[in-house]
Amino acid sequence: MPNAELETVDIRILEALQGDGRLTNQALAEDVGLSTSPCWRRVRQLEESGVIGGYRAALDRQKIGLGVLAFVRVKIDSHSEAEAEEFSKSVARLREVIACYSIAGDADFLLQVVSPDLDTYADFAMTVIRRLPRIKEMQTTFVLKEIKPFTGFPVGL
């Protein structure tokens, strides 16, 4: 179900569920202006088509002891598909890396990393990230304050 096929009511459903994934079908139906059966069918269709990929709890990283949020730009020394795939698989196994993107520009990858404190981050960066396959260069940028943390996608843009 590509974006062009999303109807206004689907967009309202997605926005409501991003705000509160624990809404009952009845509460969701009331929020979006549908009766319960059509609402349930639309949610199922959004799930089956992969538009809704799952439901998760939104955690406050600082309240669970992850005081450091960093972005790490990584350059690898080769741009072969096999070596990029090897790097990607290695990063995917690291719990501290909460997101990883292949990017254009002066770096090859952008990692989003969490850690309890700076000392723990420094140890992780030097003993784990630096030892990933084909690392040529890495640069860390620390988040001082989250101005607008990710809370959901702007559906219907």
Salt bridges, closest charged atoms under 4 A:
GLU7 OE1 - ARG42 NH2 3.08
ASP10 OD1 - ARG42 NH1 2.85
GLU47 OE1 - ARG44 NH1 2.36
GLU83 OE2 - ARG134 NH2 2.83
ASP106 OD1 - ARG73 NH2 2.04
ASP108 OD1 - HIS79 NE2 2.74
GLU137 OE1 - LYS75 NZ 3.82
GLU146 OE1 - ARG61 NH2 3.16
